[in-house]
Amino acid sequence: MFDAVLDLLAAICVFLAALLSVAAGVGLLRFPDALSRLHAATKPQIFGLLLVITAIALEDRSVATLLALVPVFVFQSLTAPVAAHMVGRAAYRTGQLEASTLVVDELGPAIDRMEASAGQQSGAQSSAQSSALEQVDGVPDAAPRSDAHSAPSDRRPPETGASSS
């Protein structure tokens, strides 16, 4: 009787994980921009994985299996949010989102501060390089050097009006 209940719980966990996968797929197809799609893909992933791991542990009923599955869940829980964060930042910086869907834009001011400090540092670095070159060969630089690592100045998403979908 107890085994039948555990088998039923495992089946329910697998069914719920499948429903989460379907919800994630529908969200990927239905949501308008990269950030919304990313949310739809990553949020159900962790909970679905937890349900599948629970189903495997309930079905196998072994401590060794449980100990093998715990690191899978821990590492997936640590890496999936970081990957989603990086993809979200890349989508924001390349303008692959609808700016009208942002409720709060916390990344825009941070990018502005970073670009301002990078501009100040590159200006100070260029003058330091020029003076160092003058000291080495005694001839002032004729042309200013361009910084090979400078970032494009337009990193903000384009301001779009209401979407036409």
C-alpha positions in Angstrom: 0.0 0.0 0.0 2.8 2.4 0.9 4.7 1.6 -2.3 1.5 2.4 -4.3 1.2 5.8 -2.7 4.9 6.6 -3.4 4.4 5.5 -7.0 1.4 7.7 -7.3 3.3 10.7 -5.8 6.1 10.1 -8.3 3.7 10.0 -11.2 2.1 13.2 -10.0 5.5 14.9 -9.8 6.3 13.9 -13.3 2.9 15.1 -14.6 3.4 18.5 -12.9 6.9 18.8 -14.3 5.5 18.0 -17.8 2.9 20.8 -17.3 5.6 23.2 -16.3 7.5 22.3 -19.5 4.4 22.9 -21.6 3.9 26.3 -19.8 7.5 27.2 -20.6 7.1 26.3 -24.2 3.9 28.3 -24.6 5.6 31.3 -22.9 8.5 31.1 -25.3 6.1 31.2 -28.3 3.7 33.7 -26.9 5.7 36.4 -25.1 6.8 39.4 -27.1 10.4 40.1 -26.2 13.6 38.3 -25.0 13.3 39.2 -21.3 9.7 37.9 -21.1 10.7 34.7 -22.9 13.7 34.3 -20.7 11.4 34.5 -17.6 9.1 31.9 -19.1 11.9 29.5 -19.9 13.9 29.7 -16.6 11.3 30.0 -13.9 9.6 26.6 -14.6 12.9 24.9 -15.3 14.1 24.9 -11.7 10.8 23.8 -10.2 10.3 21.2 -12.9 13.7 19.8 -12.2 12.9 19.7 -8.5 9.7 17.7 -9.3 11.6 15.3 -11.6 14.3 14.7 -9.0 11.6 14.1 -6.4 9.9 11.7 -8.7 13.1 9.8 -9.3 13.9 9.7 -5.6 10.4 8.5 -4.8 10.5 5.8 -7.4 14.0 4.5 -6.6 13.7 4.8 -2.8 17.5 4.7 -2.4 19.7 7.0 -0.4 22.5 6.6 -3.0 20.2 7.9 -5.7 19.1 10.8 -3.5 22.7 11.7 -2.8 23.5 11.6 -6.5 20.5 13.8 -7.4 21.1 16.5 -4.8 24.3 17.9 -6.6 22.4 18.0 -9.9 19.7 20.2 -8.3 22.2 22.4 -6.5 24.4 23.0 -9.5 21.4 23.6 -11.8 20.0 26.0 -9.2 23.2 27.9 -9.1 24.0 28.1 -12.9 20.6 28.7 -14.4 19.9 32.1 -12.8 23.4 33.3 -13.7 23.0 32.2 -17.3 19.6 33.9 -17.5 21.0 37.0 -16.0 23.8 37.2 -18.6 21.4 36.5 -21.5 19.1 39.2 -20.1 21.9 41.8 -19.9 22.9 40.9 -23.5 19.3 41.3 -24.7 19.1 44.6 -22.9 22.3 46.0 -24.4 21.5 44.9 -27.9 18.0 46.3 -27.8 16.2 42.9 -28.1 13.4 44.0 -25.8 10.4 46.3 -25.7 11.4 49.2 -23.5 7.7 49.9 -22.8 7.4 46.6 -20.9 10.1 47.6 -18.4 8.5 48.7 -15.2 11.8 49.8 -13.6 15.0 50.3 -15.6 17.8 49.6 -13.1 20.5 48.7 -15.7 20.3 51.9 -17.7 21.8 54.2 -15.0 24.4 51.6 -14.2 25.5 51.5 -17.8 25.6 55.3 -17.9 27.9 55.3 -14.8 30.1 52.6 -16.2 30.5 54.5 -19.5 31.3 57.7 -17.8 33.9 56.2 -15.6 35.4 54.3 -18.6 35.5 57.6 -20.5 37.4 59.2 -17.7 39.8 56.3 -17.3 40.5 56.1 -21.0 41.2 59.8 -21.2 43.6 59.6 -18.2 45.1 56.5 -19.7 45.6 58.1 -23.1 47.4 61.1 -21.6 49.6 58.8 -19.5 50.5 56.8 -22.5 51.4 59.9 -24.5 53.6 61.2 -21.8 55.3 57.8 -21.4 56.0 57.7 -25.1 57.4 61.2 -25.0 59.7 60.2 -22.2 60.9 57.1 -24.2 61.6 58.7 -27.6 61.5 62.4 -26.8 58.9 63.1 -29.6 55.3 64.0 -28.8 52.6 61.9 -30.4 51.3 63.4 -33.6 47.9 61.6 -33.5 45.9 60.5 -30.6 45.5 56.7 -30.2 42.2 55.1 -30.1 41.4 52.8 -27.3 40.9 49.3 -28.7 38.8 48.2 -25.8 36.3 51.0 -25.8 32.7 50.0 -25.7 30.1 51.3 -28.1 28.4 54.4 -26.7 24.9 53.3 -27.5 24.2 50.4 -25.1 20.7 51.4 -24.1 17.7 49.7 -25.6 15.9 51.7 -28.2 12.9 53.7 -27.0 9.9 52.2 -28.7 6.4 53.2 -28.6 3.5 50.8 -28.1 4.1 47.5 -29.8 2.2 46.8 -33.0 1.4 43.1 -32.3 
